[in-house]
Amino acid sequence: MADKNYNKIRDIGKDVDRKIQFYENGRVRFLSIDMEEPDPEKTGMRGVIYSKNNALKIDTQFAN
C-alpha cells in the first residue's frame, strides 16, 4: 500500500498470491488467489485504470 506519492505506507503481506484482472472497459479487479471466484459480482476489490498527465493511474474502491 502506498500514498499518492508512491511512498510505502503499509506492507500488504505475503500470506497469499494476488493478481489483477483487467477488463476492456478500463475496469480492474484485485483478487487473492485463495478466494478466486469467476463472478466479479461476488469477490474481488474493484477499480478503474486510466491515464492522467502521461501517468498510469488505478483508483480502487473496496470494503473489508
PDB file with SEQRES, HELIX, SHEET and CRYST1 records, atoms N, CA, C and O in Angstrom:
SEQRES   1 A   64  MET ALA ASP LYS ASN TYR ASN LYS ILE ARG ASP ILE GLY          
SEQRES   2 A   64  LYS ASP VAL ASP ARG LYS ILE GLN PHE TYR GLU ASN GLY          
SEQRES   3 A   64  ARG VAL ARG PHE LEU SER ILE ASP MET GLU GLU PRO ASP          
SEQRES   4 A   64  PRO GLU LYS THR GLY MET ARG GLY VAL ILE TYR SER LYS          
SEQRES   5 A   64  ASN ASN ALA LEU LYS ILE ASP THR GLN PHE ALA ASN              
HELIX    1 AA1 ILE A   33  MET A   35  5                                   3    
SHEET    1 AA1 4 ARG A  18  PHE A  22  0                                        
SHEET    2 AA1 4 ARG A  27  SER A  32 -1                                        
SHEET    3 AA1 4 MET A  45  LYS A  52 -1                                        
SHEET    4 AA1 4 ALA A  55  GLN A  61 -1                                        
CRYST1    1.000    1.000    1.000  90.00  90.00  90.00 P 1           1          
ATOM      1  N   MET A   1       0.860  -1.178   0.000  1.00  0.00           N  
ATOM      2  CA  MET A   1       0.000   0.000   0.000  1.00  0.00           C  
ATOM      3  C   MET A   1       0.897   1.229   0.000  1.00  0.00           C  
ATOM      4  O   MET A   1       1.919   1.266   0.685  1.00  0.00           O  
ATOM      5  N   ALA A   2       0.502   2.239  -0.779  1.00  0.00           N  
ATOM      6  CA  ALA A   2       1.316   3.448  -0.910  1.00  0.00           C  
ATOM      7  C   ALA A   2       0.419   4.678  -0.889  1.00  0.00           C  
ATOM      8  O   ALA A   2      -0.778   4.596  -1.166  1.00  0.00           O  
ATOM      9  N   ASP A   3       1.015   5.818  -0.556  1.00  0.00           N  
ATOM     10  CA  ASP A   3       0.270   7.071  -0.605  1.00  0.00           C  
ATOM     11  C   ASP A   3       0.297   7.627  -2.035  1.00  0.00           C  
ATOM     12  O   ASP A   3       0.830   6.982  -2.938  1.00  0.00           O  
ATOM     13  N   LYS A   4      -0.269   8.807  -2.243  1.00  0.00           N  
ATOM     14  CA  LYS A   4      -0.363   9.371  -3.592  1.00  0.00           C  
ATOM     15  C   LYS A   4       0.989   9.690  -4.209  1.00  0.00           C  
ATOM     16  O   LYS A   4       1.076   9.893  -5.420  1.00  0.00           O  
ATOM     17  N   ASN A   5       2.048   9.739  -3.403  1.00  0.00           N  
ATOM     18  CA  ASN A   5       3.397   9.984  -3.910  1.00  0.00           C  
ATOM     19  C   ASN A   5       4.194   8.686  -4.041  1.00  0.00           C  
ATOM     20  O   ASN A   5       5.411   8.715  -4.225  1.00  0.00           O  
ATOM     21  N   TYR A   6       3.508   7.557  -3.945  1.00  0.00           N  
ATOM     22  CA  TYR A   6       4.102   6.226  -4.087  1.00  0.00           C  
ATOM     23  C   TYR A   6       5.072   5.872  -2.967  1.00  0.00           C  
ATOM     24  O   TYR A   6       5.960   5.040  -3.153  1.00  0.00           O  
ATOM     25  N   ASN A   7       4.907   6.495  -1.814  1.00  0.00           N  
ATOM     26  CA  ASN A   7       5.691   6.137  -0.635  1.00  0.00           C  
ATOM     27  C   ASN A   7       4.976   5.008   0.090  1.00  0.00           C  
ATOM     28  O   ASN A   7       3.779   5.098   0.366  1.00  0.00           O  
ATOM     29  N   LYS A   8       5.709   3.952   0.396  1.00  0.00           N  
ATOM     30  CA  LYS A   8       5.109   2.807   1.071  1.00  0.00           C  
ATOM     31  C   LYS A   8       4.570   3.225   2.433  1.00  0.00           C  
ATOM     32  O   LYS A   8       5.280   3.844   3.225  1.00  0.00           O  
ATOM     33  N   ILE A   9       3.320   2.886   2.699  1.00  0.00           N  
ATOM     34  CA  ILE A   9       2.712   3.215   3.989  1.00  0.00           C  
ATOM     35  C   ILE A   9       2.326   1.967   4.778  1.00  0.00           C  
ATOM     36  O   ILE A   9       2.147   2.029   5.995  1.00  0.00           O  
ATOM     37  N   ARG A  10       2.199   0.831   4.083  1.00  0.00           N  
ATOM     38  CA  ARG A  10       1.802  -0.396   4.771  1.00  0.00           C  
ATOM     39  C   ARG A  10       2.203  -1.598   3.931  1.00  0.00           C  
ATOM     40  O   ARG A  10       2.083  -1.578   2.706  1.00  0.00           O  
ATOM     41  N   ASP A  11       2.673  -2.628   4.588  1.00  0.00           N  
ATOM     42  CA  ASP A  11       3.012  -3.869   3.918  1.00  0.00           C  
ATOM     43  C   ASP A  11       1.738  -4.701   3.803  1.00  0.00           C  
ATOM     44  O   ASP A  11       1.060  -4.938   4.802  1.00  0.00           O  
ATOM     45  N   ILE A  12       1.411  -5.143   2.595  1.00  0.00           N  
ATOM     46  CA  ILE A  12       0.196  -5.941   2.430  1.00  0.00           C  
ATOM     47  C   ILE A  12       0.427  -7.402   2.773  1.00  0.00           C  
ATOM     48  O   ILE A  12      -0.516  -8.192   2.803  1.00  0.00           O  
ATOM     49  N   GLY A  13       1.653  -7.760   3.028  1.00  0.00           N  
ATOM     50  CA  GLY A  13       1.953  -9.122   3.458  1.00  0.00           C  
ATOM     51  C   GLY A  13       2.173 -10.062   2.293  1.00  0.00           C  
ATOM     52  O   GLY A  13       1.949  -9.722   1.131  1.00  0.00           O  
ATOM     53  N   LYS A  14       2.615 -11.243   2.641  1.00  0.00           N  
ATOM     54  CA  LYS A  14       2.882 -12.265   1.640  1.00  0.00           C  
ATOM     55  C   LYS A  14       2.128 -13.537   1.988  1.00  0.00           C  
ATOM     56  O   LYS A  14       2.601 -14.637   1.701  1.00  0.00           O  
ATOM     57  N   ASP A  15       0.958 -13.397   2.604  1.00  0.00           N  
ATOM     58  CA  ASP A  15       0.201 -14.549   3.059  1.00  0.00           C  
ATOM     59  C   ASP A  15      -0.402 -15.355   1.914  1.00  0.00           C  
ATOM     60  O   ASP A  15      -0.506 -16.578   2.013  1.00  0.00           O  
ATOM     61  N   VAL A  16      -0.803 -14.690   0.822  1.00  0.00           N  
ATOM     62  CA  VAL A  16      -1.369 -15.368  -0.352  1.00  0.00           C  
ATOM     63  C   VAL A  16      -0.903 -14.655  -1.609  1.00  0.00           C  
ATOM     64  O   VAL A  16      -0.535 -13.481  -1.572  1.00  0.00           O  
ATOM     65  N   ASP A  17      -0.921 -15.375  -2.718  1.00  0.00           N  
ATOM     66  CA  ASP A  17      -0.621 -14.748  -4.000  1.00  0.00           C  
ATOM     67  C   ASP A  17      -1.800 -13.881  -4.412  1.00  0.00           C  
ATOM     68  O   ASP A  17      -2.951 -14.204  -4.118  1.00  0.00           O  
ATOM     69  N   ARG A  18      -1.509 -12.785  -5.090  1.00  0.00           N  
ATOM     70  CA  ARG A  18      -2.550 -11.867  -5.541  1.00  0.00           C  
ATOM     71  C   ARG A  18      -2.391 -11.617  -7.030  1.00  0.00           C  
ATOM     72  O   ARG A  18      -1.299 -11.767  -7.578  1.00  0.00           O  
ATOM     73  N   LYS A  19      -3.488 -11.233  -7.687  1.00  0.00           N  
ATOM     74  CA  LYS A  19      -3.411 -10.889  -9.099  1.00  0.00           C  
ATOM     75  C   LYS A  19      -4.408  -9.780  -9.408  1.00  0.00           C  
ATOM     76  O   LYS A  19      -5.328  -9.517  -8.634  1.00  0.00           O  
ATOM     77  N   ILE A  20      -4.208  -9.138 -10.551  1.00  0.00           N  
ATOM     78  CA  ILE A  20      -5.104  -8.083 -11.031  1.00  0.00           C  
ATOM     79  C   ILE A  20      -5.723  -8.563 -12.338  1.00  0.00           C  
ATOM     80  O   ILE A  20      -5.013  -9.003 -13.242  1.00  0.00           O  
ATOM     81  N   GLN A  21      -7.039  -8.478 -12.432  1.00  0.00           N  
ATOM     82  CA  GLN A  21      -7.753  -8.851 -13.645  1.00  0.00           C  
ATOM     83  C   GLN A  21      -8.181  -7.562 -14.343  1.00  0.00           C  
ATOM     84  O   GLN A  21      -8.838  -6.717 -13.736  1.00  0.00           O  
ATOM     85  N   PHE A  22      -7.811  -7.409 -15.619  1.00  0.00           N  
ATOM     86  CA  PHE A  22      -8.122  -6.208 -16.391  1.00  0.00           C  
ATOM     87  C   PHE A  22      -9.289  -6.471 -17.332  1.00  0.00           C  
ATOM     88  O   PHE A  22      -9.389  -7.549 -17.917  1.00  0.00           O  
ATOM     89  N   TYR A  23     -10.167  -5.491 -17.478  1.00  0.00           N  
ATOM     90  CA  TYR A  23     -11.313  -5.577 -18.376  1.00  0.00           C  
ATOM     91  C   TYR A  23     -11.168  -4.548 -19.489  1.00  0.00           C  
ATOM     92  O   TYR A  23     -10.531  -3.512 -19.299  1.00  0.00           O  
ATOM     93  N   GLU A  24     -11.754  -4.828 -20.645  1.00  0.00           N  
ATOM     94  CA  GLU A  24     -11.629  -3.940 -21.801  1.00  0.00           C  
ATOM     95  C   GLU A  24     -12.204  -2.548 -21.557  1.00  0.00           C  
ATOM     96  O   GLU A  24     -11.772  -1.592 -22.200  1.00  0.00           O  
ATOM     97  N   ASN A  25     -13.160  -2.409 -20.650  1.00  0.00           N  
ATOM     98  CA  ASN A  25     -13.791  -1.113 -20.401  1.00  0.00           C  
ATOM     99  C   ASN A  25     -12.993  -0.237 -19.429  1.00  0.00           C  
ATOM    100  O   ASN A  25     -13.480   0.808 -18.997  1.00  0.00           O  
ATOM    101  N   GLY A  26     -11.767  -0.660 -19.084  1.00  0.00           N  
ATOM    102  CA  GLY A  26     -10.925   0.131 -18.193  1.00  0.00           C  
ATOM    103  C   GLY A  26     -11.059  -0.206 -16.729  1.00  0.00           C  
ATOM    104  O   GLY A  26     -10.393   0.404 -15.892  1.00  0.00           O  
ATOM    105  N   ARG A  27     -11.899  -1.159 -16.400  1.00  0.00           N  
ATOM    106  CA  ARG A  27     -12.057  -1.549 -15.002  1.00  0.00           C  
ATOM    107  C   ARG A  27     -11.057  -2.634 -14.639  1.00  0.00           C  
ATOM    108  O   ARG A  27     -10.560  -3.357 -15.502  1.00  0.00           O  
ATOM    109  N   VAL A  28     -10.773  -2.734 -13.355  1.00  0.00           N  
ATOM    110  CA  VAL A  28      -9.868  -3.758 -12.852  1.00  0.00           C  
ATOM    111  C   VAL A  28     -10.481  -4.426 -11.631  1.00  0.00           C  
ATOM    112  O   VAL A  28     -11.349  -3.863 -10.964  1.00  0.00           O  
ATOM    113  N   ARG A  29     -10.015  -5.632 -11.353  1.00  0.00           N  
ATOM    114  CA  ARG A  29     -10.447  -6.356 -10.159  1.00  0.00           C  
ATOM    115  C   ARG A  29      -9.210  -6.971  -9.528  1.00  0.00           C  
ATOM    116  O   ARG A  29      -8.401  -7.592 -10.217  1.00  0.00           O  
ATOM    117  N   PHE A  30      -9.060  -6.802  -8.231  1.00  0.00           N  
ATOM    118  CA  PHE A  30      -7.925  -7.326  -7.480  1.00  0.00           C  
ATOM    119  C   PHE A  30      -8.386  -8.581  -6.740  1.00  0.00           C  
ATOM    120  O   PHE A  30      -9.395  -8.560  -6.036  1.00  0.00           O  
ATOM    121  N   LEU A  31      -7.641  -9.669  -6.905  1.00  0.00           N  
ATOM    122  CA  LEU A  31      -8.040 -10.941  -6.328  1.00  0.00           C  
ATOM    123  C   LEU A  31      -6.926 -11.555  -5.504  1.00  0.00           C  
ATOM    124  O   LEU A  31      -5.744 -11.401  -5.813  1.00  0.00           O  
ATOM    125  N   SER A  32      -7.318 -12.249  -4.457  1.00  0.00           N  
ATOM    126  CA  SER A  32      -6.406 -13.135  -3.739  1.00  0.00           C  
ATOM    127  C   SER A  32      -6.637 -14.517  -4.327  1.00  0.00           C  
ATOM    128  O   SER A  32      -7.780 -14.960  -4.437  1.00  0.00           O  
ATOM    129  N   ILE A  33      -5.579 -15.195  -4.702  1.00  0.00           N  
ATOM    130  CA  ILE A  33      -5.713 -16.476  -5.380  1.00  0.00           C  
ATOM    131  C   ILE A  33      -6.548 -17.470  -4.572  1.00  0.00           C  
ATOM    132  O   ILE A  33      -7.321 -18.232  -5.153  1.00  0.00           O  
ATOM    133  N   ASP A  34      -6.409 -17.477  -3.266  1.00  0.00           N  
ATOM    134  CA  ASP A  34      -7.168 -18.414  -2.436  1.00  0.00           C  
ATOM    135  C   ASP A  34      -8.673 -18.178  -2.513  1.00  0.00           C  
ATOM    136  O   ASP A  34      -9.452 -19.099  -2.267  1.00  0.00           O  
ATOM    137  N   MET A  35      -9.099 -16.951  -2.853  1.00  0.00           N  
ATOM    138  CA  MET A  35     -10.521 -16.624  -2.879  1.00  0.00           C  
ATOM    139  C   MET A  35     -11.015 -16.349  -4.293  1.00  0.00           C  
ATOM    140  O   MET A  35     -12.026 -15.669  -4.472  1.00  0.00           O  
ATOM    141  N   GLU A  36     -10.326 -16.859  -5.286  1.00  0.00           N  
ATOM    142  CA  GLU A  36     -10.685 -16.562  -6.669  1.00  0.00           C  
ATOM    143  C   GLU A  36     -12.073 -17.088  -7.000  1.00  0.00           C  
ATOM    144  O   GLU A  36     -12.384 -18.251  -6.743  1.00  0.00           O  
ATOM    145  N   GLU A  37     -12.887 -16.241  -7.559  1.00  0.00           N  
ATOM    146  CA  GLU A  37     -14.255 -16.563  -7.951  1.00  0.00           C  
ATOM    147  C   GLU A  37     -14.455 -15.967  -9.341  1.00  0.00           C  
ATOM    148  O   GLU A  37     -14.188 -14.779  -9.525  1.00  0.00           O  
ATOM    149  N   PRO A  38     -14.912 -16.735 -10.322  1.00  0.00           N  
ATOM    150  CA  PRO A  38     -15.049 -16.201 -11.672  1.00  0.00           C  
ATOM    151  C   PRO A  38     -16.086 -15.076 -11.803  1.00  0.00           C  
ATOM    152  O   PRO A  38     -15.998 -14.265 -12.725  1.00  0.00           O  
ATOM    153  N   ASP A  39     -17.047 -15.019 -10.908  1.00  0.00           N  
ATOM    154  CA  ASP A  39     -18.085 -13.987 -10.983  1.00  0.00           C  
ATOM    155  C   ASP A  39     -17.605 -12.714 -10.288  1.00  0.00           C  
ATOM    156  O   ASP A  39     -17.467 -12.703  -9.064  1.00  0.00           O  
ATOM    157  N   PRO A  40     -17.342 -11.623 -11.052  1.00  0.00           N  
ATOM    158  CA  PRO A  40     -16.851 -10.392 -10.435  1.00  0.00           C  
ATOM    159  C   PRO A  40     -17.866  -9.719  -9.516  1.00  0.00           C  
ATOM    160  O   PRO A  40     -17.507  -8.804  -8.775  1.00  0.00           O  
ATOM    161  N   GLU A  41     -19.106 -10.145  -9.549  1.00  0.00           N  
ATOM    162  CA  GLU A  41     -20.117  -9.578  -8.647  1.00  0.00           C  
ATOM    163  C   GLU A  41     -20.012 -10.166  -7.244  1.00  0.00           C  
ATOM    164  O   GLU A  41     -20.631  -9.650  -6.313  1.00  0.00           O  
ATOM    165  N   LYS A  42     -19.235 -11.243  -7.078  1.00  0.00           N  
ATOM    166  CA  LYS A  42     -19.169 -11.919  -5.792  1.00  0.00           C  
ATOM    167  C   LYS A  42     -17.906 -11.621  -5.008  1.00  0.00           C  
ATOM    168  O   LYS A  42     -17.971 -11.478  -3.787  1.00  0.00           O  
ATOM    169  N   THR A  43     -16.748 -11.522  -5.669  1.00  0.00           N  
ATOM    170  CA  THR A  43     -15.494 -11.338  -4.945  1.00  0.00           C  
ATOM    171  C   THR A  43     -14.591 -10.344  -5.648  1.00  0.00           C  
ATOM    172  O   THR A  43     -14.812  -9.994  -6.807  1.00  0.00           O  
ATOM    173  N   GLY A  44     -13.583  -9.900  -4.941  1.00  0.00           N  
ATOM    174  CA  GLY A  44     -12.558  -9.031  -5.512  1.00  0.00           C  
ATOM    175  C   GLY A  44     -12.819  -7.556  -5.229  1.00  0.00           C  
ATOM    176  O   GLY A  44     -13.961  -7.109  -5.125  1.00  0.00           O  
ATOM    177  N   MET A  45     -11.718  -6.821  -5.108  1.00  0.00           N  
ATOM    178  CA  MET A  45     -11.810  -5.370  -4.951  1.00  0.00           C  
ATOM    179  C   MET A  45     -11.917  -4.763  -6.343  1.00  0.00           C  
ATOM    180  O   MET A  45     -11.346  -5.302  -7.292  1.00  0.00           O  
ATOM    181  N   ARG A  46     -12.626  -3.668  -6.484  1.00  0.00           N  
ATOM    182  CA  ARG A  46     -12.865  -3.064  -7.792  1.00  0.00           C  
ATOM    183  C   ARG A  46     -12.024  -1.811  -7.986  1.00  0.00           C  
ATOM    184  O   ARG A  46     -11.542  -1.213  -7.024  1.00  0.00           O  
ATOM    185  N   GLY A  47     -11.855  -1.424  -9.252  1.00  0.00           N  
ATOM    186  CA  GLY A  47     -11.127  -0.213  -9.550  1.00  0.00           C  
ATOM    187  C   GLY A  47     -11.275   0.177 -11.010  1.00  0.00           C  
ATOM    188  O   GLY A  47     -11.885  -0.538 -11.804  1.00  0.00           O  
ATOM    189  N   VAL A  48     -10.706   1.322 -11.344  1.00  0.00           N  
ATOM    190  CA  VAL A  48     -10.696   1.835 -12.709  1.00  0.00           C  
ATOM    191  C   VAL A  48      -9.264   2.225 -13.036  1.00  0.00           C  
ATOM    192  O   VAL A  48      -8.592   2.868 -12.231  1.00  0.00           O  
ATOM    193  N   ILE A  49      -8.794   1.833 -14.228  1.00  0.00           N  
ATOM    194  CA  ILE A  49      -7.449   2.175 -14.662  1.00  0.00           C  
ATOM    195  C   ILE A  49      -7.556   3.231 -15.750  1.00  0.00           C  
ATOM    196  O   ILE A  49      -8.407   3.124 -16.633  1.00  0.00           O  
ATOM    197  N   TYR A  50      -6.697   4.257 -15.698  1.00  0.00           N  
ATOM    198  CA  TYR A  50      -6.760   5.342 -16.669  1.00  0.00           C  
ATOM    199  C   TYR A  50      -5.415   6.063 -16.729  1.00  0.00           C  
ATOM    200  O   TYR A  50      -4.537   5.846 -15.894  1.00  0.00           O  
ATOM    201  N   SER A  51      -5.277   6.914 -17.724  1.00  0.00           N  
ATOM    202  CA  SER A  51      -4.065   7.708 -17.894  1.00  0.00           C  
ATOM    203  C   SER A  51      -4.369   9.159 -17.534  1.00  0.00           C  
ATOM    204  O   SER A  51      -5.392   9.708 -17.944  1.00  0.00           O  
ATOM    205  N   LYS A  52      -3.470   9.775 -16.763  1.00  0.00           N  
ATOM    206  CA  LYS A  52      -3.625  11.178 -16.384  1.00  0.00           C  
ATOM    207  C   LYS A  52      -2.240  11.805 -16.364  1.00  0.00           C  
ATOM    208  O   LYS A  52      -1.348  11.324 -15.666  1.00  0.00           O  
ATOM    209  N   ASN A  53      -2.058  12.881 -17.129  1.00  0.00           N  
ATOM    210  CA  ASN A  53      -0.764  13.563 -17.221  1.00  0.00           C  
ATOM    211  C   ASN A  53       0.360  12.588 -17.571  1.00  0.00           C  
ATOM    212  O   ASN A  53       1.431  12.618 -16.965  1.00  0.00           O  
ATOM    213  N   ASN A  54       0.105  11.730 -18.549  1.00  0.00           N  
ATOM    214  CA  ASN A  54       1.072  10.734 -19.024  1.00  0.00           C  
ATOM    215  C   ASN A  54       1.501   9.738 -17.951  1.00  0.00           C  
ATOM    216  O   ASN A  54       2.578   9.151 -18.049  1.00  0.00           O  
ATOM    217  N   ALA A  55       0.678   9.544 -16.941  1.00  0.00           N  
ATOM    218  CA  ALA A  55       0.950   8.559 -15.897  1.00  0.00           C  
ATOM    219  C   ALA A  55      -0.220   7.583 -15.810  1.00  0.00           C  
ATOM    220  O   ALA A  55      -1.378   7.977 -15.943  1.00  0.00           O  
ATOM    221  N   LEU A  56       0.086   6.337 -15.589  1.00  0.00           N  
ATOM    222  CA  LEU A  56      -0.944   5.312 -15.431  1.00  0.00           C  
ATOM    223  C   LEU A  56      -1.481   5.360 -14.002  1.00  0.00           C  
ATOM    224  O   LEU A  56      -0.705   5.324 -13.047  1.00  0.00           O  
ATOM    225  N   LYS A  57      -2.793   5.442 -13.851  1.00  0.00           N  
ATOM    226  CA  LYS A  57      -3.429   5.554 -12.538  1.00  0.00           C  
ATOM    227  C   LYS A  57      -4.415   4.403 -12.354  1.00  0.00           C  
ATOM    228  O   LYS A  57      -5.023   3.951 -13.324  1.00  0.00           O  
ATOM    229  N   ILE A  58      -4.575   3.931 -11.136  1.00  0.00           N  
ATOM    230  CA  ILE A  58      -5.602   2.974 -10.779  1.00  0.00           C  
ATOM    231  C   ILE A  58      -6.297   3.475  -9.521  1.00  0.00           C  
ATOM    232  O   ILE A  58      -5.666   3.602  -8.472  1.00  0.00           O  
ATOM    233  N   ASP A  59      -7.573   3.755  -9.616  1.00  0.00           N  
ATOM    234  CA  ASP A  59      -8.366   4.144  -8.444  1.00  0.00           C  
ATOM    235  C   ASP A  59      -9.130   2.900  -7.995  1.00  0.00           C  
ATOM    236  O   ASP A  59      -9.759   2.225  -8.809  1.00  0.00           O  
ATOM    237  N   THR A  60      -9.073   2.604  -6.706  1.00  0.00           N  
ATOM    238  CA  THR A  60      -9.751   1.432  -6.188  1.00  0.00           C  
ATOM    239  C   THR A  60     -10.861   1.812  -5.230  1.00  0.00           C  
ATOM    240  O   THR A  60     -10.857   2.887  -4.631  1.00  0.00           O  
ATOM    241  N   GLN A  61     -11.806   0.904  -5.103  1.00  0.00           N  
ATOM    242  CA  GLN A  61     -12.910   1.088  -4.166  1.00  0.00           C  
ATOM    243  C   GLN A  61     -13.259  -0.286  -3.616  1.00  0.00           C  
ATOM    244  O   GLN A  61     -13.601  -1.193  -4.374  1.00  0.00           O  
ATOM    245  N   PHE A  62     -13.173  -0.441  -2.301  1.00  0.00           N  
ATOM    246  CA  PHE A  62     -13.463  -1.732  -1.714  1.00  0.00           C  
ATOM    247  C   PHE A  62     -13.784  -1.573  -0.234  1.00  0.00           C  
ATOM    248  O   PHE A  62     -13.539  -0.527   0.367  1.00  0.00           O  
ATOM    249  N   ALA A  63     -14.330  -2.624   0.328  1.00  0.00           N  
ATOM    250  CA  ALA A  63     -14.627  -2.669   1.762  1.00  0.00           C  
ATOM    251  C   ALA A  63     -14.109  -3.983   2.305  1.00  0.00           C  
ATOM    252  O   ALA A  63     -14.126  -5.000   1.611  1.00  0.00           O  
ATOM    253  N   ASN A  64     -13.652  -3.965   3.534  1.00  0.00           N  
ATOM    254  CA  ASN A  64     -13.191  -5.193   4.179  1.00  0.00           C  
ATOM    255  C   ASN A  64     -14.243  -5.671   5.149  1.00  0.00           C  
ATOM    256  O   ASN A  64     -14.059  -6.697   5.805  1.00  0.00           O  
TER     257      ASN A  64                                                      
END                                                                             
